[in-house]
Amino acid sequence: MSTDQEPVFLAPAQVAELLSITPDEVVALIHEGALRGTRLGAPATWRVEKDSVRDYIDDQDEQSRRHALWHESNVASMPELWGSHSRP
């Protein structure tokens, strides 16, 4: 038995359902490099690595977290960040 795990592939429609987007948007994400995909079979159809979908979701979560922190820092006033200093 091989210890190497073979990648599991999903059809764009399956990925689209997981991400709540259209299959065309999935293919666009492949072309942008956000998802790892390949064309398999005859006729060749797009397939997306399942691990790639997990990585994409993790990346989106991290971007959302960073955006929330950035927004939170922009909402804070300067006195809240640096303390109030009165000039003589």
C-alpha positions as MATLAB code, in Angstrom:
seq = 'MSTDQEPVFLAPAQVAELLSITPDEVVALIHEGALRGTRLGAPATWRVEKDSVRDYIDDQDEQSRRHALWHESNVASMPELWGSHSRP';
ca = [
       0.000    0.000    0.000;
       1.364    3.433   -0.999;
       1.919    6.082    1.658;
       1.592    8.890   -0.903;
      -1.895   10.300   -0.954;
      -3.381   10.840   -4.382;
      -5.061   14.230   -4.765;
      -8.845   14.186   -4.686;
     -10.450   16.214   -7.461;
     -13.798   17.987   -7.520;
     -15.830   19.226  -10.463;
     -16.292   23.003  -10.759;
     -19.992   22.570   -9.945;
     -19.092   20.856   -6.653;
     -16.629   23.596   -5.740;
     -19.162   26.247   -6.750;
     -21.704   24.730   -4.369;
     -19.180   24.687   -1.506;
     -18.193   28.322   -2.094;
     -21.670   29.618   -3.037;
     -20.465   30.887   -6.415;
     -21.015   29.820  -10.029;
     -18.975   27.170  -11.872;
     -17.733   29.930  -14.218;
     -16.392   31.827  -11.200;
     -14.596   28.641  -10.096;
     -12.886   28.409  -13.490;
     -11.959   32.098  -13.227;
     -10.361   31.402   -9.823;
      -8.346   28.605  -11.448;
      -7.128   30.991  -14.163;
      -6.238   33.600  -11.498;
      -4.234   30.990   -9.596;
      -6.436   31.156   -6.494;
      -7.421   27.486   -6.976;
      -5.278   24.634   -8.272;
      -7.018   22.933  -11.150;
      -6.308   20.790  -14.152;
      -8.159   19.539  -17.182;
      -8.712   15.777  -17.055;
     -10.438   13.180  -19.201;
     -11.661   13.062  -22.748;
     -13.144   15.479  -23.476;
     -11.008   17.425  -21.044;
     -12.986   19.053  -18.244;
     -11.782   21.127  -15.324;
     -11.114   19.453  -11.987;
     -10.031   21.220   -8.800;
      -7.862   19.698   -6.083;
      -9.893   19.327   -2.893;
      -6.935   20.538   -0.798;
      -6.833   23.656   -2.976;
     -10.403   24.484   -1.980;
      -9.462   24.132    1.703;
      -6.429   26.379    1.163;
      -8.581   28.950   -0.634;
     -11.098   29.022    2.224;
      -8.271   29.387    4.761;
      -6.819   32.273    2.719;
     -10.211   33.982    2.560;
     -10.635   33.593    6.333;
      -7.206   35.150    6.914;
      -7.987   38.051    4.571;
     -11.273   38.651    6.404;
      -9.490   38.589    9.765;
      -6.883   41.087    8.569;
      -9.539   43.342    7.062;
     -11.476   43.334   10.349;
      -8.327   44.254   12.291;
      -7.511   47.022    9.807;
     -11.062   48.361   10.032;
     -10.945   48.205   13.825;
      -7.692   50.157   13.886;
      -9.114   52.812   11.565;
     -12.176   53.253   13.758;
     -10.087   53.867   16.872;
      -9.341   57.503   17.530;
      -5.807   58.742   17.987;
      -6.247   59.438   21.736;
      -7.438   55.856   22.167;
      -4.322   54.590   20.430;
      -1.669   56.939   21.788;
      -3.263   58.390   24.895;
      -4.221   62.016   25.259;
      -1.321   64.406   25.290;
      -1.857   68.062   25.851;
       0.639   70.452   24.366;
       1.985   73.221   26.578;
];
